[in-house]
């Protein structure tokens, strides 16, 4: 079966019963509609949570609730081509188009200055959005991602995402695939909870809830490191890097290399978490983020980072970038 056939089957898929409806829908870039959820008081400091490739907004649900209870207005949205957001009609999933989606969502939220929290793809996107001055943020939280990452770990992610292009016959098969990929995480007890990350194709098989075309472009890791390093050197706002101690994507050496680029950055290592830190140890991750924000973007107070007029530029290699998932 070729990729066109696979994409046609996946695109014809239907949402599974029990899949939560998005709380919000906002206009994104180039005619794409973006689906999202939110938690906490609408007048609290805005915290935008951006997921990794192949994930959905649901990856942040528990963190969003914690932030909401702490007085922050947390917003999580499905990246284009993921979850309940539209697939790109032209199949474009580069960083520049995704930054344009982020800008559109922020405009729909009233143009407020956000804290950007991003995991994997969402972290790279957040770093470029701030480092190239497309978004005037109050703080940045990078979750197990930095300019310097390990090709072997990236390869393992790509292998998992490419592993079953023809889909799964049962939810049990889906759960088994996830357990092999994330052995450090306790297996799901309720298979119905997987529904939000899947679609049911016309052929009766389950497929991941993202556009297969998202994976087609080449990931140029050297260009990626150059671009993200250039962005990191320009950071002046409060920054927190959270690493999963079991991660094979961001090693301790990669984390320290980021701290050399951004000497003022704070750093937390969650020793018993893998690349998906927030999902593996939501309690420790949420506590670290809230502690950081309480000091840098306090509820009821002014953020430490003053506002500034945007002057977008592109300091890294020419051309757009398709980041790792």
CORURDA-V684528 format. One record per backbone hydrogen bond with DSSP energy under -0.5 kcal/mol. CO is the residue of the C=O (numbers start at 1). NH is the residue of the N-H. If there is no record, write none. Layout:
# CORURDA-V684528
co: <CO CO>
nh: <NH NH>
This chain:
# CORURDA-V684528
co: <2 3 4 5 6 7 8 9 10 14 16 24 26 28 29 32 33 34 35 36 36 37 39 41 45 46 47 47 48 48 49 49 50 52 56 57 58 60 61 62 63 64 65 66 67 68 72 73 74 75 76 77 79 81 82 86 88 91 94 95 96 97 98 99 100 101 102 103 104 105 106 106 107 114 114 114 115 115 116 117 118 119 120 120 121 122 123 124 125 126 127 128 129 129 130 132 135 138 139 140 141 142 142 143 147 149 150 151 152 153 154 155 156 157 158 159 162 164 168 170 171 172 173 174 175 176 177 178 182 189 190 191 192 193 194 195 197 198 199 199 200 201 205 206 207 208 209 211 212 213 213 218 219 220 221 222 223 224 225 226 227 228 229 230 231 232 238 239 240 240 241 241 242 243 243 244 248 249 249 251 252 253 254 255 256 257 258 262 266 268 268 269 270 270 273 275 276 277 281 282 283 284 285 286 287 288 289 290 291 292 292 293 296 298 304 321 321 325 325>
nh: <6 7 8 9 10 11 12 202 13 200 19 36 34 31 32 28 86 26 78 23 24 76 74 44 73 115 49 75 50 117 51 77 119 55 59 60 61 64 65 66 67 68 69 70 72 71 74 47 39 49 37 51 82 211 85 81 91 93 98 99 100 101 102 103 104 105 106 107 108 109 111 112 110 116 138 139 48 117 141 50 143 122 123 124 125 126 127 128 129 130 131 132 134 135 133 313 137 238 116 240 118 144 242 120 149 151 154 155 156 157 158 159 160 161 162 163 165 167 206 174 175 176 177 178 179 180 181 182 185 191 193 194 195 196 197 198 209 16 201 207 14 204 201 168 199 210 83 214 215 216 217 220 221 224 225 226 227 228 229 230 231 232 233 234 234 235 140 266 142 242 243 268 144 245 270 247 153 150 251 255 256 257 258 259 260 261 262 265 241 243 270 271 245 273 246 277 280 281 285 286 287 288 289 290 291 292 293 294 295 295 296 297 304 301 306 95 323 53 121>
